[in-house]
Amino acid sequence: MKVYKPYWKHYLLVIIPLIIGIALAVYNLTNTPVRHATGLANLTVKVSGIANNKGKILAAVCDKSHFLKQCEKTALEPAASAVTLMFSELQPGSYAVMVFHDENDNKVFDKTAGGIPLEGYGFSRDAKGHYAPPTFEDAMVEIKSGNNDISIKLLY
């Protein structure tokens, strides 16, 4: 029977530099300052037609895949006669903006059992649906790099 000599010293010569290399790579990744990509967009949404000062105005900027679903970019402000909401660091592209007046401040767009809105709402381009919400294409705005402004009038 052949007896093998322990080669653990040889393994250490390979493993230790590998571990040190990985540790240095992780350290460099976590300590590198984050650089914001150039060409990002900012969006200012001016909301008018607000019925009263109760609750909050909630808005969401959605791409086509998230429209009428859970959007990643959201903002809220206390209700007033006119409200301005700001969105920053958006990738330029096609978006739709949804806004509603959450009068009872429950963070839910309240509707009747038949689906009729109980709170004010609006979409970019003041898009309106016919017995349903508007399509993404009806509400779509093209957001370019730099500053962008849109206005939305709420419907009750």
N, C-alpha and C positions, 0 to 999 in steps of 0.2 A: 504494500500500500504506500502510495506516494504522499508525503506530508508537504503541505503548502505553507510557505512562510507568510506571516501576516504582512500585508502590504498597506496597512493603515497609514503609514507615514507617507506613502506615495499618494494616497487619496487626499490626505490633508494638504499636500502641495497643490492639488488641483482644486479642491473644494474651498479652501480659505480665500484664494484670490477671486473665485467666482462669487462668494458671499460678499466680499468687500466691493466688488464691481457692482453688484445688484444694489447694495446699500448706498453707494455713491450715486447711482442712477436715480434711485428713489429720492434721495436728498436733493438732487438737482431739480427734479420735477416739482417737488413740493416747495422749494424755495425760489423758484423762478418767478419773477413778477408777472402778473397776468397783463397781457397787452390786449386792449380792446381792438377788435378788427375795425379797420377803417371802412367807411361806407355804410355804417349802421344808420337806422332811421329813428326819428322821434316823431310822435304823433300827438297832436293836441286836438281833443274832442270837445267842442262847445255844445252844451246841451241847453235847449230852450223849451218853452212850453210846459214848464213844471207847474203842476196844479197847486202845490202848497209846500210848506217847509217841513212837513213830517218825514221822518225816516231818512233814507239815504238814496243816492243815485249810484247805481252799480253799472259798470260797463265792462265789456270783454272784447278783445281783438282776436279774431279767429281766422285761421287759414281754412281752406275748403274742407279738410278732413275733420276739423273740430267744430265747424259751424253748427249751431243749435245743440251743441254738446258741451262738454267741459273744456273750456278754452284755457290756454296756459297764461295769457296775459290779461290780468283783470285789475280794475281800480274802483275805488268808491270814494265818495265825498258826501258830506251832509247836504241834504236837500236845501235849495234856495231858489230864488226866481230864475237864476241862470247859474249853471255849474260848468266849470272847465276841468277836464280830466286829462292827465298827462301819461303817455306811455313812452318809454325810452328803450334804446338798444334793440329795436326790432330789425330783423333782417328785411331788406327791401323785398317787395313781392306783392301778391294779391291777397287782400284781407277783407273781411266784413266786420263791422263793428255793431255790437248789440248793446242796447242801454235799456234799463228799466228803473222805475221809481219804486223802491221798496218802502212803501209808506209805513208798514207795520214793523219794519226793521227785522224781519225774520230770515233774510237772505235767500228767500224763495220767491220766484215769480208766480204770484197767486193767480189762479184761474178757477172758473166755475167747473162743475163736473162735466159740462159740455165743452170745455176748453176755451171759453171766452175769457179774455184777460180782465182781471179785477184791478190791475195797477197799470200806470202809464208805461209805455214802451216805445222804442224807436230803433231804427236801423240806419246804417250809413246809406247815403244817397236818398234818405227818407223813403226807402223801399217799403212797399206795402204788399202784403199777400192778399189773396182772394180766398177767404174762409180758411186760411192756413198762413203760416209764416212765409215771408218772401224766400225766394231761392238765394243761394249764395251769389249767383251771377247778378241778381237784381240789386243786391246790397254791396257788391264787390267794389273796392277802391284800390287803386294802385298806389302803394307806398314806395316812395323813392328815397334814396339815401339823403340825409339831411333832415330838415324840418318840414313837416306836413301838417296841415290844418283841415279839419272837417267840421261841419255843423250838423246836429241832429235835433229835430223837433219831436217831442214826445206826443204820442196819441193816447187818449183816455177813452 
